[in-house]
Amino acid sequence: MNTGFGGMGDLFKQAQKMQKDMARIQKELKERVLEVSGAGGKIKVLVNGQREIVSVKIDPSLVDPQDVDMLEDLLITTTNQALKQAADLQNTAMQRAAGGMIPPGLLG
């Protein structure tokens, strides 16, 4: 007599594999670093695949004590671009690991 529990076991194994794949991908994302430049290459923001800022480099020619607002705006713009690219990388990696089972954009 087939009780239907065999399918549950397969589903459980698939869930465990997906969980292991997700953990591996999270580790890989933390190690993957993207470099995004702004202000004509005078600002560089390095961000890892887990959306953590790793480094910020600012060309000294942008540092004008009379115009700190402009520097802040350029830094915000470049940082947001870096975080967007890291989010796209993370979403793509998670989609691949989940076999397309996660709806696009769900991960943020």
Buried (B, 14 or more C-beta within 10 A) or exposed (E): EEEEEEEEEEEEEEEEEBEEBBEEBBEEBEEBEBEBBBBEEBBBBBBBBBBEEEEBEBEEEBEEEEEEEEBEEBBEBBBEBBBEBBBEBBBEBBBEBBEEEBEEEEBE
